[in-house]
């Protein structure tokens, strides 16, 4: 999420895009939501 927010701040077209975690959007309606199911941990699982 932090990396996406950094990219958004450098790109005019993305400045209006809301970026958050799944928990951050929970209980709200949006026209479109893009979810990444990638996970990363120290065990590479």
N, CA, C, O and CB atoms as a CASP TS submission, in Angstrom:
PFRMAT TS
TARGET T0000
AUTHOR 0000-0000-0000
METHOD Language model
MODEL 1
PARENT N/A
ATOM      1  N   UNK     1       0.833  -1.183   0.000  1.00  0.00           N
ATOM      2  CA  UNK     1       0.000   0.000   0.000  1.00  0.00           C
ATOM      3  C   UNK     1       0.879   1.248   0.000  1.00  0.00           C
ATOM      4  O   UNK     1       0.582   2.213  -0.705  1.00  0.00           O
ATOM      5  CB  UNK     1      -0.948  -0.003   1.212  1.00  0.00           C
ATOM      6  N   UNK     2       1.939   1.238   0.771  1.00  0.00           N
ATOM      7  CA  UNK     2       2.823   2.407   0.843  1.00  0.00           C
ATOM      8  C   UNK     2       3.460   2.686  -0.513  1.00  0.00           C
ATOM      9  O   UNK     2       3.527   3.839  -0.939  1.00  0.00           O
ATOM     10  CB  UNK     2       3.916   2.195   1.907  1.00  0.00           C
ATOM     11  N   UNK     3       3.927   1.642  -1.194  1.00  0.00           N
ATOM     12  CA  UNK     3       4.544   1.820  -2.511  1.00  0.00           C
ATOM     13  C   UNK     3       3.543   2.386  -3.513  1.00  0.00           C
ATOM     14  O   UNK     3       3.881   3.282  -4.285  1.00  0.00           O
ATOM     15  CB  UNK     3       5.105   0.486  -3.024  1.00  0.00           C
ATOM     16  N   UNK     4       2.325   1.875  -3.506  1.00  0.00           N
ATOM     17  CA  UNK     4       1.294   2.390  -4.407  1.00  0.00           C
ATOM     18  C   UNK     4       0.977   3.852  -4.116  1.00  0.00           C
ATOM     19  O   UNK     4       0.779   4.638  -5.042  1.00  0.00           O
ATOM     20  CB  UNK     4       0.025   1.550  -4.292  1.00  0.00           C
ATOM     21  N   UNK     5       0.929   4.217  -2.858  1.00  0.00           N
ATOM     22  CA  UNK     5       0.678   5.622  -2.500  1.00  0.00           C
ATOM     23  C   UNK     5       1.819   6.516  -2.968  1.00  0.00           C
ATOM     24  O   UNK     5       1.582   7.651  -3.382  1.00  0.00           O
ATOM     25  CB  UNK     5       0.489   5.766  -0.979  1.00  0.00           C
ATOM     26  N   UNK     6       3.055   6.022  -2.910  1.00  0.00           N
ATOM     27  CA  UNK     6       4.192   6.797  -3.402  1.00  0.00           C
ATOM     28  C   UNK     6       4.092   6.984  -4.908  1.00  0.00           C
ATOM     29  O   UNK     6       4.333   8.083  -5.409  1.00  0.00           O
ATOM     30  CB  UNK     6       5.518   6.109  -3.037  1.00  0.00           C
ATOM     31  N   UNK     7       3.739   5.929  -5.639  1.00  0.00           N
ATOM     32  CA  UNK     7       3.570   6.028  -7.089  1.00  0.00           C
ATOM     33  C   UNK     7       2.453   6.995  -7.441  1.00  0.00           C
ATOM     34  O   UNK     7       2.577   7.772  -8.388  1.00  0.00           O
ATOM     35  CB  UNK     7       3.282   4.652  -7.691  1.00  0.00           C
ATOM     36  N   UNK     8       1.369   6.953  -6.689  1.00  0.00           N
ATOM     37  CA  UNK     8       0.229   7.838  -6.932  1.00  0.00           C
ATOM     38  C   UNK     8       0.637   9.295  -6.787  1.00  0.00           C
ATOM     39  O   UNK     8       0.206  10.137  -7.575  1.00  0.00           O
ATOM     40  CB  UNK     8      -0.919   7.514  -5.970  1.00  0.00           C
ATOM     41  N   UNK     9       1.446   9.602  -5.807  1.00  0.00           N
ATOM     42  CA  UNK     9       1.835  10.995  -5.572  1.00  0.00           C
ATOM     43  C   UNK     9       2.697  11.553  -6.700  1.00  0.00           C
ATOM     44  O   UNK     9       2.804  12.770  -6.852  1.00  0.00           O
ATOM     45  CB  UNK     9       2.582  11.110  -4.255  1.00  0.00           C
ATOM     46  N   UNK    10       3.311  10.675  -7.492  1.00  0.00           N
ATOM     47  CA  UNK    10       4.162  11.112  -8.602  1.00  0.00           C
ATOM     48  C   UNK    10       3.446  11.109  -9.943  1.00  0.00           C
ATOM     49  O   UNK    10       4.042  11.490 -10.950  1.00  0.00           O
ATOM     50  CB  UNK    10       5.377  10.233  -8.688  1.00  0.00           C
ATOM     51  N   UNK    11       2.196  10.693  -9.986  1.00  0.00           N
ATOM     52  CA  UNK    11       1.465  10.573 -11.243  1.00  0.00           C
ATOM     53  C   UNK    11       0.156  11.338 -11.146  1.00  0.00           C
ATOM     54  O   UNK    11      -0.715  10.987 -10.350  1.00  0.00           O
ATOM     55  CB  UNK    11       1.204   9.091 -11.593  1.00  0.00           C
ATOM     56  N   UNK    12       0.015  12.378 -11.950  1.00  0.00           N
ATOM     57  CA  UNK    12      -1.189  13.221 -11.899  1.00  0.00           C
ATOM     58  C   UNK    12      -2.474  12.435 -12.122  1.00  0.00           C
ATOM     59  O   UNK    12      -3.479  12.711 -11.467  1.00  0.00           O
ATOM     60  CB  UNK    12      -1.091  14.320 -12.932  1.00  0.00           C
ATOM     61  N   UNK    13      -2.469  11.466 -13.027  1.00  0.00           N
ATOM     62  CA  UNK    13      -3.687  10.716 -13.344  1.00  0.00           C
ATOM     63  C   UNK    13      -4.166   9.860 -12.172  1.00  0.00           C
ATOM     64  O   UNK    13      -5.345   9.512 -12.109  1.00  0.00           O
ATOM     65  CB  UNK    13      -3.451   9.832 -14.555  1.00  0.00           C
ATOM     66  N   UNK    14      -3.286   9.521 -11.259  1.00  0.00           N
ATOM     67  CA  UNK    14      -3.641   8.644 -10.143  1.00  0.00           C
ATOM     68  C   UNK    14      -3.957   9.400  -8.857  1.00  0.00           C
ATOM     69  O   UNK    14      -4.342   8.779  -7.866  1.00  0.00           O
ATOM     70  CB  UNK    14      -2.524   7.677  -9.887  1.00  0.00           C
ATOM     71  N   UNK    15      -3.806  10.713  -8.848  1.00  0.00           N
ATOM     72  CA  UNK    15      -3.970  11.469  -7.600  1.00  0.00           C
ATOM     73  C   UNK    15      -5.365  11.353  -7.006  1.00  0.00           C
ATOM     74  O   UNK    15      -5.521  11.472  -5.790  1.00  0.00           O
ATOM     75  CB  UNK    15      -3.656  12.918  -7.838  1.00  0.00           C
ATOM     76  N   UNK    16      -6.385  11.122  -7.831  1.00  0.00           N
ATOM     77  CA  UNK    16      -7.750  11.002  -7.316  1.00  0.00           C
ATOM     78  C   UNK    16      -8.094   9.573  -6.901  1.00  0.00           C
ATOM     79  O   UNK    16      -9.160   9.336  -6.334  1.00  0.00           O
ATOM     80  CB  UNK    16      -8.740  11.479  -8.361  1.00  0.00           C
ATOM     81  N   UNK    17      -7.203   8.620  -7.176  1.00  0.00           N
ATOM     82  CA  UNK    17      -7.449   7.224  -6.847  1.00  0.00           C
ATOM     83  C   UNK    17      -7.233   6.992  -5.353  1.00  0.00           C
ATOM     84  O   UNK    17      -6.243   7.452  -4.783  1.00  0.00           O
ATOM     85  CB  UNK    17      -6.535   6.300  -7.676  1.00  0.00           C
ATOM     86  N   UNK    18      -8.158   6.283  -4.730  1.00  0.00           N
ATOM     87  CA  UNK    18      -8.015   5.954  -3.313  1.00  0.00           C
ATOM     88  C   UNK    18      -7.315   4.603  -3.194  1.00  0.00           C
ATOM     89  O   UNK    18      -7.744   3.622  -3.802  1.00  0.00           O
ATOM     90  CB  UNK    18      -9.405   5.930  -2.595  1.00  0.00           C
ATOM     91  N   UNK    19      -6.261   4.554  -2.426  1.00  0.00           N
ATOM     92  CA  UNK    19      -5.491   3.325  -2.227  1.00  0.00           C
ATOM     93  C   UNK    19      -5.512   2.993  -0.747  1.00  0.00           C
ATOM     94  O   UNK    19      -5.208   3.838   0.095  1.00  0.00           O
ATOM     95  CB  UNK    19      -4.021   3.471  -2.751  1.00  0.00           C
ATOM     96  N   UNK    20      -5.876   1.743  -0.435  1.00  0.00           N
ATOM     97  CA  UNK    20      -5.953   1.325   0.960  1.00  0.00           C
ATOM     98  C   UNK    20      -5.868  -0.191   1.035  1.00  0.00           C
ATOM     99  O   UNK    20      -5.775  -0.867   0.010  1.00  0.00           O
ATOM    100  CB  UNK    20      -7.257   1.835   1.624  1.00  0.00           C
ATOM    101  N   UNK    21      -5.899  -0.715   2.235  1.00  0.00           N
ATOM    102  CA  UNK    21      -5.952  -2.159   2.443  1.00  0.00           C
ATOM    103  C   UNK    21      -7.399  -2.626   2.314  1.00  0.00           C
ATOM    104  O   UNK    21      -8.315  -1.807   2.253  1.00  0.00           O
ATOM    105  CB  UNK    21      -5.365  -2.547   3.833  1.00  0.00           C
ATOM    106  N   UNK    22      -7.602  -3.933   2.274  1.00  0.00           N
ATOM    107  CA  UNK    22      -8.960  -4.481   2.228  1.00  0.00           C
ATOM    108  C   UNK    22      -9.737  -4.014   3.450  1.00  0.00           C
ATOM    109  O   UNK    22     -10.906  -3.644   3.342  1.00  0.00           O
ATOM    110  CB  UNK    22      -8.934  -6.032   2.159  1.00  0.00           C
ATOM    111  N   UNK    23      -9.098  -4.030   4.602  1.00  0.00           N
ATOM    112  CA  UNK    23      -9.762  -3.564   5.827  1.00  0.00           C
ATOM    113  C   UNK    23     -10.175  -2.098   5.714  1.00  0.00           C
ATOM    114  O   UNK    23     -11.203  -1.696   6.260  1.00  0.00           O
ATOM    115  CB  UNK    23      -8.838  -3.754   7.038  1.00  0.00           C
ATOM    116  N   UNK    24      -9.379  -1.305   5.012  1.00  0.00           N
ATOM    117  CA  UNK    24      -9.683   0.106   4.854  1.00  0.00           C
ATOM    118  C   UNK    24     -10.930   0.363   4.022  1.00  0.00           C
ATOM    119  O   UNK    24     -11.589   1.389   4.190  1.00  0.00           O
ATOM    120  CB  UNK    24      -8.521   0.801   4.233  1.00  0.00           C
ATOM    121  N   UNK    25     -11.258  -0.565   3.123  1.00  0.00           N
ATOM    122  CA  UNK    25     -12.443  -0.425   2.271  1.00  0.00           C
ATOM    123  C   UNK    25     -13.653  -1.172   2.824  1.00  0.00           C
ATOM    124  O   UNK    25     -14.761  -1.002   2.314  1.00  0.00           O
ATOM    125  CB  UNK    25     -12.136  -0.923   0.874  1.00  0.00           C
ATOM    126  N   UNK    26     -13.472  -1.975   3.827  1.00  0.00           N
ATOM    127  CA  UNK    26     -14.553  -2.814   4.351  1.00  0.00           C
ATOM    128  C   UNK    26     -15.766  -1.979   4.764  1.00  0.00           C
ATOM    129  O   UNK    26     -15.644  -0.977   5.468  1.00  0.00           O
ATOM    130  CB  UNK    26     -14.054  -3.633   5.544  1.00  0.00           C
ATOM    131  N   UNK    27     -16.933  -2.419   4.307  1.00  0.00           N
ATOM    132  CA  UNK    27     -18.184  -1.764   4.667  1.00  0.00           C
ATOM    133  C   UNK    27     -18.531  -0.562   3.808  1.00  0.00           C
ATOM    134  O   UNK    27     -19.535   0.103   4.065  1.00  0.00           O
ATOM    135  CB  UNK    27     -18.127  -1.342   6.078  1.00  0.00           C
ATOM    136  N   UNK    28     -17.726  -0.267   2.794  1.00  0.00           N
ATOM    137  CA  UNK    28     -17.999   0.873   1.915  1.00  0.00           C
ATOM    138  C   UNK    28     -18.233   0.391   0.495  1.00  0.00           C
ATOM    139  O   UNK    28     -17.776  -0.689   0.120  1.00  0.00           O
ATOM    140  CB  UNK    28     -16.837   1.888   1.951  1.00  0.00           C
ATOM    141  N   UNK    29     -18.935   1.175  -0.286  1.00  0.00           N
ATOM    142  CA  UNK    29     -19.179   0.848  -1.689  1.00  0.00           C
ATOM    143  C   UNK    29     -18.261   1.685  -2.566  1.00  0.00           C
ATOM    144  O   UNK    29     -18.051   2.872  -2.316  1.00  0.00           O
ATOM    145  CB  UNK    29     -20.666   1.085  -2.067  1.00  0.00           C
ATOM    146  N   UNK    30     -17.723   1.055  -3.589  1.00  0.00           N
ATOM    147  CA  UNK    30     -16.897   1.733  -4.588  1.00  0.00           C
ATOM    148  C   UNK    30     -17.318   1.219  -5.957  1.00  0.00           C
ATOM    149  O   UNK    30     -17.818   0.100  -6.080  1.00  0.00           O
ATOM    150  CB  UNK    30     -15.360   1.492  -4.334  1.00  0.00           C
ATOM    151  N   UNK    31     -17.116   2.033  -6.981  1.00  0.00           N
ATOM    152  CA  UNK    31     -17.465   1.623  -8.339  1.00  0.00           C
ATOM    153  C   UNK    31     -16.608   0.439  -8.789  1.00  0.00           C
ATOM    154  O   UNK    31     -17.109  -0.476  -9.443  1.00  0.00           O
ATOM    155  CB  UNK    31     -17.297   2.800  -9.313  1.00  0.00           C
ATOM    156  N   UNK    32     -15.342   0.455  -8.447  1.00  0.00           N
ATOM    157  CA  UNK    32     -14.435  -0.639  -8.804  1.00  0.00           C
ATOM    158  C   UNK    32     -13.380  -0.770  -7.714  1.00  0.00           C
ATOM    159  O   UNK    32     -12.922   0.220  -7.143  1.00  0.00           O
ATOM    160  CB  UNK    32     -13.767  -0.394 -10.198  1.00  0.00           C
ATOM    161  N   UNK    33     -13.009  -2.011  -7.442  1.00  0.00           N
ATOM    162  CA  UNK    33     -11.951  -2.286  -6.474  1.00  0.00           C
ATOM    163  C   UNK    33     -11.016  -3.311  -7.096  1.00  0.00           C
ATOM    164  O   UNK    33     -11.470  -4.330  -7.615  1.00  0.00           O
ATOM    165  CB  UNK    33     -12.534  -2.800  -5.106  1.00  0.00           C
ATOM    166  N   UNK    34      -9.727  -3.054  -7.050  1.00  0.00           N
ATOM    167  CA  UNK    34      -8.720  -3.990  -7.540  1.00  0.00           C
ATOM    168  C   UNK    34      -8.045  -4.595  -6.320  1.00  0.00           C
ATOM    169  O   UNK    34      -7.540  -3.878  -5.457  1.00  0.00           O
ATOM    170  CB  UNK    34      -7.675  -3.287  -8.490  1.00  0.00           C
ATOM    171  N   UNK    35      -8.042  -5.919  -6.258  1.00  0.00           N
ATOM    172  CA  UNK    35      -7.469  -6.625  -5.111  1.00  0.00           C
ATOM    173  C   UNK    35      -6.303  -7.480  -5.589  1.00  0.00           C
ATOM    174  O   UNK    35      -6.431  -8.208  -6.574  1.00  0.00           O
ATOM    175  CB  UNK    35      -8.543  -7.502  -4.395  1.00  0.00           C
ATOM    176  N   UNK    36      -5.189  -7.400  -4.914  1.00  0.00           N
ATOM    177  CA  UNK    36      -4.045  -8.255  -5.195  1.00  0.00           C
ATOM    178  C   UNK    36      -4.002  -9.347  -4.133  1.00  0.00           C
ATOM    179  O   UNK    36      -3.993  -9.052  -2.938  1.00  0.00           O
ATOM    180  CB  UNK    36      -2.711  -7.436  -5.223  1.00  0.00           C
ATOM    181  N   UNK    37      -3.975 -10.589  -4.557  1.00  0.00           N
ATOM    182  CA  UNK    37      -3.962 -11.718  -3.630  1.00  0.00           C
ATOM    183  C   UNK    37      -2.544 -12.235  -3.379  1.00  0.00           C
ATOM    184  O   UNK    37      -2.370 -13.360  -2.912  1.00  0.00           O
ATOM    185  CB  UNK    37      -4.835 -12.844  -4.166  1.00  0.00           C
ATOM    186  N   UNK    38      -1.551 -11.437  -3.681  1.00  0.00           N
ATOM    187  CA  UNK    38      -0.161 -11.824  -3.477  1.00  0.00           C
ATOM    188  C   UNK    38       0.185 -11.632  -2.010  1.00  0.00           C
ATOM    189  O   UNK    38      -0.225 -10.652  -1.387  1.00  0.00           O
ATOM    190  CB  UNK    38       0.795 -11.000  -4.387  1.00  0.00           C
ATOM    191  N   UNK    39       0.933 -12.563  -1.471  1.00  0.00           N
ATOM    192  CA  UNK    39       1.391 -12.400  -0.098  1.00  0.00           C
ATOM    193  C   UNK    39       2.897 -12.579  -0.064  1.00  0.00           C
ATOM    194  O   UNK    39       3.478 -13.222  -0.938  1.00  0.00           O
ATOM    195  CB  UNK    39       0.689 -13.406   0.855  1.00  0.00           C
ATOM    196  N   UNK    40       3.505 -12.024   0.923  1.00  0.00           N
ATOM    197  CA  UNK    40       4.948 -12.089   1.050  1.00  0.00           C
ATOM    198  C   UNK    40       5.297 -12.233   2.524  1.00  0.00           C
ATOM    199  O   UNK    40       4.838 -11.458   3.363  1.00  0.00           O
ATOM    200  CB  UNK    40       5.625 -10.835   0.433  1.00  0.00           C
ATOM    201  N   UNK    41       6.106 -13.223   2.823  1.00  0.00           N
ATOM    202  CA  UNK    41       6.583 -13.382   4.193  1.00  0.00           C
ATOM    203  C   UNK    41       7.998 -13.945   4.177  1.00  0.00           C
ATOM    204  O   UNK    41       8.498 -14.333   3.121  1.00  0.00           O
ATOM    205  CB  UNK    41       5.639 -14.303   5.006  1.00  0.00           C
ATOM    206  N   UNK    42       8.628 -13.991   5.308  1.00  0.00           N
ATOM    207  CA  UNK    42      10.023 -14.429   5.381  1.00  0.00           C
ATOM    208  C   UNK    42      10.217 -15.894   5.004  1.00  0.00           C
ATOM    209  O   UNK    42      11.319 -16.287   4.623  1.00  0.00           O
ATOM    210  CB  UNK    42      10.551 -14.200   6.768  1.00  0.00           C
ATOM    211  N   UNK    43       9.165 -16.712   5.104  1.00  0.00           N
ATOM    212  CA  UNK    43       9.254 -18.133   4.753  1.00  0.00           C
ATOM    213  C   UNK    43       9.001 -18.372   3.267  1.00  0.00           C
ATOM    214  O   UNK    43       9.106 -19.505   2.798  1.00  0.00           O
ATOM    215  CB  UNK    43       8.259 -18.941   5.580  1.00  0.00           C
ATOM    216  N   UNK    44       8.667 -17.313   2.519  1.00  0.00           N
ATOM    217  CA  UNK    44       8.357 -17.390   1.087  1.00  0.00           C
ATOM    218  C   UNK    44       7.205 -18.349   0.819  1.00  0.00           C
ATOM    219  O   UNK    44       7.233 -19.098  -0.158  1.00  0.00           O
ATOM    220  CB  UNK    44       9.591 -17.828   0.297  1.00  0.00           C
ATOM    221  N   UNK    45       6.195 -18.329   1.680  1.00  0.00           N
ATOM    222  CA  UNK    45       5.013 -19.185   1.535  1.00  0.00           C
ATOM    223  C   UNK    45       3.883 -18.433   0.882  1.00  0.00           C
ATOM    224  O   UNK    45       2.806 -18.992   0.677  1.00  0.00           O
ATOM    225  CB  UNK    45       4.562 -19.724   2.887  1.00  0.00           C
TER
END
